[in-house]
Amino acid sequence: MNSQLVVAIIGVEPPEAGGAHNAETLMVEQIRKSLEIRQVILIKPQERKINSHELFKRLNGFIRLLYCRWKANPVTWSLTRRFTWIPPSKFERSLLKKKVDVVFFVGPCDRAVELKRIPFMVTIWDLGHRDLPSLPEMSCDREFELREWTIRNIAMKATAIIVDSEITRDKLQAFYGIDKSRIHSLPFIPKVESVIHQVERETFALYPAHYWSHKNHIVLFRAIAKLLSEGKKPRKLRLTGLDRGNLEFLIEKTKELGIVDFVEFLGFIPQSELYSLYHRAAVVVMPSLLGPTNIPPLESLLRGCPVAVTPSARANLGNWTGVIEVDGGDISAWSELLTESGNFPKVDTTFIRSQLSAISESNLVKLKAIFRNFDSMKDTYV
């Protein structure tokens, strides 16, 4: 690999972003390893901070509407992008000053479309707007159109596209007609603790997820209500995460269903506290409708806690012990899991660690090949 190759890594959401932050942080670590730091200069530009958050939130709908109409209009696109005399954006000029050869976006960042001179690689974690277009977070405030515009434009031009699974790779190729040779599947790999502390497990169930509608908390609430109607005692359900527009609805549902005493909203908690909950929980439940991959099941299994996931998520967890497959809408099946007296299969943490280690090595091999391929292409031009 060219020792002068300069790679700019851009992305990494704040910790409050939840899964996006974890996925992007893990990707950065793998990129660093694959680039072999002695040969490559690695640049990670500072994030831009928005001070007037509340004002931005109030104007969000209007701003997004204007943005969508302006950027998605083919006439606007041709006028602002086709002519070579239009200078690069301030964003790209800052990268050119640093002599960046390629930009690696560790998330589906729409700033990639600003790049006129620098090639880029991009990460696309899911195609949720295509899978679940009826949900508010995928369709309201022109969200569907904005996601579609962003993914279509960055995917068509990207030198390489990183996805979370073969399932997403197949969808990206089917939906957008992109050559599979440019799409690379690199599964999530969470951090592995050197020492796993064994503690006595309690009876509660844990669901670490922000309060989005696609996280499908409601099926767990109805499962608990079903148990109570049958005179059975449910497990206490502990929920962690930030409100993404659905929290008020969920709180009202606990009152309506009479399950307030069995659901605990913990809010957003530090990662260390979440790890502690993994060690103590009886089971982690993940009825999320969006997939196929999520990091919490892997984090849970690494700490010896069994996990219940939907069939699409199970496809990425193989036949690992401790994984329970439950349909996202099957209230009866979730109620069985949430019965306090229920038992779960034991997790073979040694096996899980070995599997994740093998996947990590495979990811590094793939990333090195991606950069080698780019380097060979770069040799053909100045």
Phi, psi and omega in degrees: 000141180301123183292344181267000182300126180248121182244128175258122177262124184233134179143220181067096175291160176294162182306328181296345180286349176073240185301322180297317179298313182297313182298316183289323177297317179295321179295319179300317180297319180291323178296316179303317181294317184290331183281348180054088193306337181290336184258341189233136174274127183251126181242131176233095182303150179290146179286146175277134182255140177258116182281318183271067186297315183294320177297317178300319181297319181292326182268003188305310183300316181293316182298315182294323179296313178298318181300314183295314182295323181288307186289322186280346181290122184297330179292314177301316181301313183293322181290325186265345185240336189283322189277132185288340182285347177286123184292159176299158178291165178302322179300311181288325179299322179296326178286322179296323178297329179272006178058040179289132179269325181208143178253133178247109176271119183274012173208170181284070185276127181287353177292346178299329182289348177284342186282119179256332187243333184260125176292159182216159172242149186221152178249130177236111187278330180199169176237050186301327180293332176279325182284321187228061185292345182278346183280146185301321182289349179255349187227330184292154178055037178063024182299319180300311182298321181292318177296316181297315180298314182297307184295317181299314185286320181285326182290323182296325186262341187300140175295321177212147180238127178258129177235170186274343187196167175294330179297312179294325178299315179295319180294318181297320179290320182290317184286324189241000176065032182271138179301129183298337181295340178266356181251126185236126181270116177235098182299155178297142175227106179285165176294139180253122179289141180292327179231126178263116182277126179270126176228162180288130182281146177263189186261354186283155173259147184238135173229098179272100181197141175297161185273076172257157176292327182290347177286347168061039176302330188300327181294328177289321179297316181291329177294319178295316179298324178296317179298317180296322179293337179265003179077019180257152181269121179274162171289156171284138181253120178255129184243136177237151177138175179259158177287123175244032176106354185242359186295314181301318178300317182293320179298317178296325179294324178296325178288316181298321182273355179070037183239020183306321183288350184247002179234128181240118178268108184270346184074191180283131181235154178299156183299325180297321178291324178296317178300322178297320178294322176302318182292331186259339185291151176283326181199148172257129181249133183225077180277019183307137179275348182256135182201203011270355187244149173213148180281322182308320178301321179291317178298322180294310182298323179299335181257018173078012182259125178296157184222140177253125184227166177281163183305321181295323179288327181297330181301332181265357181252003177058211179259036182295142177291146179093357179259125181246129182263125181222132177298139185300335182252007184275092183298320181297318180293319178291327179293325176297319179294327184269006173288129187300330184273359183290155178244158182230155179294149180283143181267130176271089185296328179297317179294316180300315180298320180292322179295315180293325178296319180294320179294320179299315179297321179296319178300318180296320178299317180295317180295319178298321179294322179298315181289325176297317180297318178296319182298321180292325177291322182295332180294347184271355179218167182285000000 
